[in-house]
Amino acid sequence: MSNESHDHIPNLPTLQDVANLANVSTATVSRCLNNPDRVVKETRDRVLKAVQSLGYSPNFGARLMAAKRSNTIGAVIPTMENALFAQGLQAFQDELQAAGYTLLVASSSYNQEMEAEHIRTLVARGADALLLIGHDRNQEIKSFLEIQNIPYLIAWTFSKEKNHPSIGFDNLEAMYDLTRKVLEHGHKTIGVISADPTMNDRARDRITGIRKAVTDAGIPSKNVHVEITNYSIDDGASALRKLMLNNPFPTAIICGNDVLAAGALKAAQESDIAVPSQLSITGFDDMELAKVTSPRLTTVKVPHTDMGREAAKALIEFLEKKNPMKTIKLNTGFVEGETLGNVRTPN
């Protein structure tokens, strides 16, 4: 095979070139790019300056790509075990595909280390940009994305306090509004079934919204009992059984999503607890699941489709037109199902 086929491939800078310019070893360059927090700032800054000066790209296949975009966007979602993110991700993919982009998806199983590993892999595979869920992640991976100069957008959350662009909804506000409706039905002893709020700003904000609504209504905080669990129907059922052991037991159960609410409803029915006459249960997300439970779940409608579509548009416009990504707040809504009722008064 002649060398003519390689004539148009530029001599891209290598890891050794970066090491020479920064006066460090190749191992230090690699460590700086992959684990920046493990390198002292002075050295890290020197390496980053060399990377930018040379235009070095550590991406997999960069020599063949010859500085062209891969037209691939990565997304790391917390779970594929249920349909929590499916609708938004479908809209995200549809918008990307229409613009000629390919979507690569990975699941972190709500594990920060696994999410970081997936992020590094997607970047190494040449992803032009990333969609990530929520703001909570270690500074090390944020530094990695900054050094790699990989744009990323946050979804499924909105916060005025965060300075990184996001397209989503205010989880605290949405759950606050739902809790107010629960309280308007006379409930004063509340059970909460939630995912672990540690390194999960969506779950944390929803719990905060519940507590704030209860406090604002003048109800003692001790009247709120929170059960932390994983996201599955069986976990929701188990959490409901634990909450009903409290004395006095709650008259309303507010769940962090529809999956947990469906599990709570299942456990209530198995225990011959009538919903909503004896116990009210609410969900969050308005998934397809919420429409087929009997009785139909009262829940919060999340703008999944709009969120996915707008996120894709923002990333595409940034990549193609360098239009700055902005934080956009989308609205949620209340879905009045059949699982929220008034507190039964004693005869």
Buried (B, 14 or more C-beta within 10 A) or exposed (E): EEEEEEEEEEEBBBBEBBBBBBEBEBEBBBBBBBBBBEBEEEBBEBBBEBBEEBEBBBBBEBBEBEEEEBBBBBBBBBBBEBBBBBBBBBBBBBBBEEBEBBBBBBBBEBEBEBBBBBBBBBBBBBBBBBBBBBBBBBEBBBBBBEBBEBBBBBBBBBBEEBEEBBBBBBBBBBBBBBBBBBBEBBBBBBBBBBBEBEBBBBBBBBBBBBBBBBEEBEBEEEBBBBBBBBBBBEBBBBBBBBBBEEEEBBBBBBBBBBBBBBBBBBBBBEEEBEBBEBBBBBBBBBBEBBEEBEBBBBBBBBBBBBBBBBBBBBBBBBBEEEEEBEBBBBEBEBBEBEBBBEBEEEE
